Amino acid sequence: MKIVLASNNPGKLAELQAMLAPLGVQLLRQAELGISEAEEPFRTFVENALAKARHASRLSGLPALADDAGLCVDAFGGLPGVDTAFYATQFGYAKGDENNVKALLEQMAAITNRRAALVSTLVAVRSADDPEPLIACGRVPGEIAREPVGNNGFGFDPVMFIPEFGQTFAQLPVDVKNANSHRGKATRQMMELMRERWL
């Protein structure tokens, strides 16, 4: 089954493709089909993921899968949340993973409550008008480290310390990270939903 991934993030594509492989699903990046990125005007992960999935499905005529994910920091009332990808731009930096990490560490320099969670919401639709989208959520609680450690992963992985492992996500081997990440948890839920309802 061909499914359009409503994202142009190569890290996301690689992670999701590897995890969905057992279903025999082929993910196509929306950019390969000439589909522009959807507007994401909403304040929740689920609403933005649904908007992205419907947009990709409408323009491709194929089922679509979208992920909206982000970092939710306790000390910031759950922010940056849906604005995670653009976090650095609020502080005068260019958009990008490295700048996001830099800005976050600067903003949290004097903060002792380091609790945070990485959250991923996956939404899949059979068509743009699917009345029953599949929705899966994954959440990994942890703490923001004082400095980046590790070279695996992307985004906030180098500063997301997971007490259960005693390491940041970026220090974990890729297969361990994928099995335990927010996206990994959401993807396993999504696979069960697809098996049950689509396949």
Secondary structure as the mmCIF struct_conf table of DSSP 4:
data_model
#
loop_
_struct_conf.conf_type_id
_struct_conf.id
_struct_conf.beg_label_comp_id
_struct_conf.beg_label_asym_id
_struct_conf.beg_label_seq_id
_struct_conf.end_label_comp_id
_struct_conf.end_label_asym_id
_struct_conf.end_label_seq_id
STRN STRN1 LYS A 2 LEU A 5
BEND BEND1 ALA A 6 ALA A 6
HELX_RH_AL_P HELX_RH_AL_P1 PRO A 10 LEU A 20
HELX_RH_3T_P HELX_RH_3T_P1 ALA A 21 LEU A 23
TURN_TY1_P TURN_TY1_P1 GLY A 24 GLY A 24
STRN STRN2 GLN A 26 ARG A 29
HELX_RH_3T_P HELX_RH_3T_P2 GLN A 30 LEU A 33
TURN_TY1_P TURN_TY1_P2 GLY A 34 GLY A 34
HELX_LH_PP_P HELX_LH_PP_P1 ILE A 35 GLU A 39
BEND BEND2 ARG A 43 THR A 44
HELX_RH_AL_P HELX_RH_AL_P2 PHE A 45 SER A 60
BEND BEND3 GLY A 61 LEU A 62
STRN STRN3 ALA A 64 VAL A 73
HELX_RH_3T_P HELX_RH_3T_P3 ASP A 74 PHE A 76
TURN_TY1_P TURN_TY1_P3 GLY A 77 GLY A 78
STRN STRN4 PRO A 80 PRO A 80
HELX_RH_3T_P HELX_RH_3T_P4 GLY A 81 PHE A 91
TURN_TY1_P TURN_TY1_P4 GLY A 92 GLY A 92
HELX_LH_PP_P HELX_LH_PP_P2 TYR A 93 ALA A 94
BEND BEND4 LYS A 95 GLY A 96
HELX_RH_AL_P HELX_RH_AL_P3 ASP A 97 GLN A 107
TURN_TY1_P TURN_TY1_P5 MET A 108 ALA A 110
STRN STRN5 ARG A 115 VAL A 125
BEND BEND5 ARG A 126 SER A 127
TURN_TY1_P TURN_TY1_P6 ALA A 128 ASP A 129
BEND BEND6 PRO A 131 GLU A 132
STRN STRN6 LEU A 134 ILE A 144
BEND BEND7 ARG A 146 GLU A 147
BEND BEND8 ASN A 151 PHE A 154
TURN_TY1_P TURN_TY1_P7 GLY A 155 PHE A 156
HELX_RH_3T_P HELX_RH_3T_P5 ASP A 157 VAL A 159
STRN STRN7 MET A 160 ILE A 162
TURN_TY1_P TURN_TY1_P8 PRO A 163 GLY A 166
STRN STRN8 GLN A 167 THR A 168
HELX_RH_3T_P HELX_RH_3T_P6 PHE A 169 GLN A 171
BEND BEND9 LEU A 172 LEU A 172
HELX_RH_AL_P HELX_RH_AL_P4 VAL A 174 ASN A 180
BEND BEND10 SER A 181 SER A 181
HELX_RH_AL_P HELX_RH_AL_P5 HIS A 182 ARG A 197
TURN_TY1_P TURN_TY1_P9 TRP A 198 TRP A 198
#
